[in-house]
Amino acid sequence: MKFNTNVTAAAHDEFVKKNPLNHLLQSSTWAKVKDNWESQIVGVTNESGELIASALVLIKKLPFGFTMVYTPRGPVMDYQDSALVTFFLKALKKFAKQKRALFIKIDPGVLYRSAKFGQKDPSDVSTEAAAIVDVIKASGAEHVGFNYVMSETIQPRFQANEPLCDDMDKLYPKHTKRIMKDAINRGVTGRRVGIDKLEAFSQVVSMTESRKGVALRNSDYFAQLMSLYGDDAYLHLAEVNLKDKYAELQAQLAQIEKDIAETPDNQKKRFNRLNDQKKSTEKYLKEFADYDTDKDESTVIAGILSIKFGNTMEMLYAGMNDEFKKFYPQYLLYPIVFEDAFSSGASWANMGGVEGDLADGLSKFKSNFNPDIQELIGEFNIPVNGLLYKLSNFAYKLRKKMR
């Protein structure tokens, strides 16, 4: 085996996309997104010159000329090949030493166990996963632990991953289908749009930031993502034309009232059915009274920005105008993203991280689509500068906790 510090972006991306551990954060383009870090692609080739391991390495400058080396969701390789793992990590340590790194942080996307949301007994930890943790530790790495809190790690250890198929409706619970229908009845539509609609998306994201008291990203960052990933960047918006839908509901109510008036007394079933429709339509009309129904153009009420890499659609950012929460736009928008992802050749749609106890609101929302809750093996630190590693790691943890 040979350690290569000049793996080309094309060779790296081709290797990663075909690997079971494929992940967007290991795409060569991600280095351009993280332009406040230096970067390099390193790998291992076999005696035939074939790439058998690869990693996008990000290098963060620290005070006094030191650095921190991080390979997000990497390195990518066959972790059941203990000789390869040992060789790569030891070579990576030598590489990091040349970069004056205090330590290396890795968080390979190796599955620890998986279960459907709400499943009482998740699948047992695979013997392969347990052995992989031991191999990585034997190569000189310290396991950060099986964290359950997202804020304790750089990348979430638990993620909600939606398996994609031809007929996605079969995966959704009945109550989810009912809410999706409710959104349609309120006039919500969803579609994929171009970068020209980015400002509208940024506005609903900022509304989410204000509501949840979190800082996400601004329109410049979103534009950078869409520009860098091109056709693999997917922006979906949920909209409603309040004026058109209000007029439609009014006409619908008038027709129902006419039908009720013309229904003979002996047709009780028809009469009851029409009255149920009348109540439902009146309920929708009452909700619309709180909005500007004279506005001609559609109102953007939610959005999702995703990037496809390999066989996975990574749903990175989402936002919603909370004034329209009764319109349930996300329940309509998520399935549209899933359908577009499947049509583009993806087999998974990653809805992002969740807390390990699955008790937070975001986890409960994502559960509406019956995803696989995947638990990964977690992060590892590889000390490079033994004298300063413990101090720097303490400072790193402190800074992360304060943030």
Backbone hydrogen bonds, N-H to C=O, Kabsch-Sander energy under -0.5 kcal/mol:
donor,donor_aa,acceptor,acceptor_aa,energy
2,K,45,T,-2.3
4,N,43,G,-3.3
7,V,41,I,-1.5
12,H,8,T,-2.4
13,D,9,A,-2.8
14,E,10,A,-2.2
15,F,11,A,-2.0
16,V,12,H,-2.8
17,K,13,D,-2.6
18,K,14,E,-1.1
19,N,15,F,-0.7
19,N,16,V,-1.1
22,N,19,N,-2.0
26,Q,23,H,-1.9
27,S,24,L,-2.3
30,W,27,S,-1.3
31,A,28,S,-1.2
32,K,29,T,-1.3
33,V,29,T,-1.2
34,K,30,W,-2.5
35,D,32,K,-0.6
35,D,33,V,-1.4
37,W,34,K,-1.9
38,E,59,I,-2.5
40,Q,57,V,-1.9
42,V,40,Q,-0.6
42,V,55,A,-2.3
43,G,4,N,-2.6
44,V,53,A,-2.3
45,T,2,K,-2.4
46,N,50,E,-2.1
49,G,46,N,-2.3
52,I,44,V,-3.2
53,A,44,V,-1.2
54,S,76,V,-2.2
55,A,42,V,-2.5
57,V,40,Q,-3.2
57,V,55,A,-0.7
58,L,56,L,-0.5
58,L,70,Y,-3.4
59,I,38,E,-3.3
60,K,58,L,-0.5
60,K,68,M,-3.0
61,K,59,I,-0.5
62,L,66,F,-3.4
65,G,62,L,-0.8
66,F,63,P,-1.4
67,T,100,R,-1.9
68,M,60,K,-1.9
69,V,103,F,-2.0
70,Y,58,L,-2.9
71,T,105,K,-2.2
74,G,71,T,-1.6
76,V,54,S,-2.9
77,M,75,P,-0.6
78,D,52,I,-0.5
79,Y,77,M,-1.0
81,D,78,D,-1.6
82,S,80,Q,-1.2
85,V,81,D,-2.3
86,T,82,S,-2.6
87,F,83,A,-2.2
88,F,84,L,-2.9
89,L,85,V,-2.5
90,K,86,T,-1.9
91,A,87,F,-2.2
92,L,88,F,-2.8
93,K,89,L,-1.8
94,K,90,K,-1.7
95,F,91,A,-2.3
96,A,92,L,-2.6
97,K,93,K,-2.0
98,Q,94,K,-1.5
99,K,95,F,-0.9
100,R,97,K,-1.5
101,A,96,A,-2.5
102,L,67,T,-2.6
103,F,67,T,-0.5
104,I,382,I,-2.2
105,K,69,V,-2.9
106,I,380,F,-2.4
107,D,71,T,-1.0
107,D,74,G,-1.0
109,G,73,R,-0.5
110,V,108,P,-1.3
112,Y,375,E,-3.8
113,R,375,E,-1.6
115,A,373,I,-1.5
117,F,371,P,-1.1
119,Q,116,K,-2.3
123,S,114,S,-1.7
126,S,112,Y,-1.2
130,A,126,S,-2.0
131,A,127,T,-2.1
132,I,128,E,-2.3
133,V,129,A,-2.1
134,D,130,A,-1.7
135,V,131,A,-2.3
136,I,132,I,-2.5
137,K,133,V,-2.3
138,A,134,D,-2.4
139,S,135,V,-0.9
139,S,136,I,-0.5
140,G,137,K,-1.7
141,A,136,I,-1.4
142,E,381,N,-3.6
143,H,141,A,-0.5
144,V,379,E,-2.7
145,G,379,E,-0.6
147,N,145,G,-1.4
150,M,148,Y,-0.5
152,E,149,V,-1.6
153,T,150,M,-1.6
159,Q,374,Q,-2.1
160,A,352,G,-2.6
161,N,159,Q,-0.8
161,N,372,D,-2.9
162,E,160,A,-0.5
162,E,349,A,-3.1
164,L,347,S,-2.2
168,M,166,D,-0.7
170,K,167,D,-1.3
171,L,168,M,-2.1
172,Y,168,M,-0.8
172,Y,169,D,-0.5
177,K,173,P,-1.8
178,R,174,K,-2.2
179,I,175,H,-2.0
180,M,176,T,-2.4
181,K,177,K,-2.1
182,D,178,R,-1.9
183,A,179,I,-2.2
184,I,180,M,-1.8
185,N,181,K,-2.4
186,R,182,D,-1.2
187,G,184,I,-1.8
188,V,183,A,-2.3
189,T,239,E,-2.6
191,R,237,L,-1.9
193,V,235,L,-3.2
197,K,194,G,-1.9
198,L,195,I,-1.6
201,F,197,K,-1.4
202,S,198,L,-2.7
203,Q,199,E,-1.7
204,V,200,A,-1.5
205,V,201,F,-2.0
206,S,202,S,-2.3
207,M,203,Q,-1.5
208,T,204,V,-1.6
209,E,205,V,-2.2
210,S,206,S,-2.1
211,R,207,M,-2.1
212,K,208,T,-2.6
213,G,209,E,-1.6
214,V,209,E,-1.3
216,L,214,V,-0.6
222,F,218,N,-1.9
223,A,219,S,-2.5
224,Q,220,D,-2.1
225,L,221,Y,-2.3
226,M,222,F,-2.4
227,S,223,A,-2.4
228,L,224,Q,-2.6
229,Y,225,L,-2.3
230,G,226,M,-1.2
232,D,229,Y,-2.4
233,A,230,G,-2.0
234,Y,232,D,-0.5
234,Y,306,S,-3.4
235,L,193,V,-0.7
235,L,233,A,-0.5
236,H,234,Y,-0.6
236,H,304,I,-2.7
237,L,191,R,-2.4
238,A,302,A,-2.7
239,E,189,T,-2.7
240,V,299,T,-1.6
241,N,187,G,-0.5
242,L,240,V,-1.1
243,K,295,K,-0.8
245,K,241,N,-2.6
246,Y,242,L,-2.3
247,A,243,K,-2.1
248,E,244,D,-2.2
249,L,245,K,-2.5
250,Q,246,Y,-2.2
251,A,247,A,-2.3
252,Q,248,E,-2.3
253,L,249,L,-2.5
254,A,250,Q,-2.3
255,Q,251,A,-2.0
256,I,252,Q,-2.1
257,E,253,L,-2.7
258,K,254,A,-1.9
259,D,255,Q,-2.5
260,I,256,I,-2.6
261,A,257,E,-2.1
262,E,258,K,-1.4
263,T,260,I,-1.1
267,Q,264,P,-1.6
268,K,266,N,-1.2
271,F,267,Q,-2.3
272,N,268,K,-2.9
273,R,269,K,-2.4
274,L,270,R,-2.6
275,N,271,F,-2.0
276,D,272,N,-2.1
277,Q,273,R,-2.0
278,K,274,L,-2.1
279,K,275,N,-2.4
280,S,276,D,-2.2
281,T,277,Q,-2.4
282,E,278,K,-2.6
283,K,279,K,-1.9
284,Y,280,S,-1.8
285,L,281,T,-2.5
286,K,282,E,-2.1
287,E,283,K,-1.7
288,F,284,Y,-1.9
289,A,285,L,-0.8
289,A,286,K,-0.5
290,D,287,E,-1.4
291,Y,288,F,-1.9
293,T,291,Y,-1.2
295,K,292,D,-0.8
299,T,240,V,-2.7
300,V,298,S,-0.5
301,I,238,A,-2.8
301,I,299,T,-0.5
302,A,238,A,-1.3
303,G,319,G,-2.2
304,I,236,H,-2.3
305,L,317,Y,-3.0
306,S,234,Y,-3.1
306,S,304,I,-0.5
307,I,314,E,-2.2
308,K,232,D,-2.9
309,F,312,T,-2.5
312,T,309,F,-1.6
313,M,348,W,-2.5
314,E,307,I,-3.1
314,E,312,T,-0.7
315,M,313,M,-0.8
315,M,350,N,-2.6
316,L,305,L,-1.3
316,L,314,E,-1.2
317,Y,305,L,-1.8
319,G,303,G,-2.2
320,M,204,V,-0.9
321,N,301,I,-2.7
322,D,320,M,-0.8
324,F,321,N,-2.2
325,K,322,D,-1.6
327,F,324,F,-1.8
328,Y,325,K,-1.3
331,Y,328,Y,-0.7
332,L,328,Y,-0.7
332,L,329,P,-0.8
333,L,329,P,-2.3
334,Y,330,Q,-2.4
336,I,332,L,-1.0
337,V,333,L,-2.2
338,F,334,Y,-2.4
339,E,335,P,-2.4
340,D,336,I,-2.5
341,A,337,V,-2.6
342,F,338,F,-2.5
343,S,339,E,-2.3
344,S,340,D,-1.3
345,G,342,F,-1.5
346,A,341,A,-2.4
347,S,311,N,-2.7
348,W,311,N,-1.6
349,A,162,E,-1.9
350,N,313,M,-2.5
351,M,160,A,-2.6
351,M,349,A,-0.8
354,V,158,F,-1.7
356,G,148,Y,-3.4
358,L,355,E,-1.5
364,K,360,D,-1.8
365,F,361,G,-2.2
366,K,362,L,-2.4
367,S,363,S,-1.6
368,N,365,F,-1.7
369,F,366,K,-1.8
370,N,367,S,-1.8
372,D,161,N,-2.9
373,I,115,A,-3.7
373,I,371,P,-0.5
374,Q,159,Q,-2.7
374,Q,372,D,-0.9
375,E,113,R,-2.9
376,L,157,R,-3.0
376,L,374,Q,-0.5
377,I,110,V,-1.8
380,F,106,I,-2.7
381,N,142,E,-2.7
382,I,104,I,-3.0
384,V,102,L,-2.3
385,N,102,L,-1.9
386,G,384,V,-0.9
389,Y,385,N,-2.0
390,K,386,G,-0.6
392,S,388,L,-2.7
393,N,389,Y,-2.9
394,F,390,K,-2.0
395,A,391,L,-2.2
396,Y,392,S,-2.4
397,K,393,N,-2.4
398,L,394,F,-2.3
399,R,395,A,-2.5
400,K,396,Y,-2.3
401,K,397,K,-2.3
402,M,398,L,-2.3
403,R,399,R,-2.3
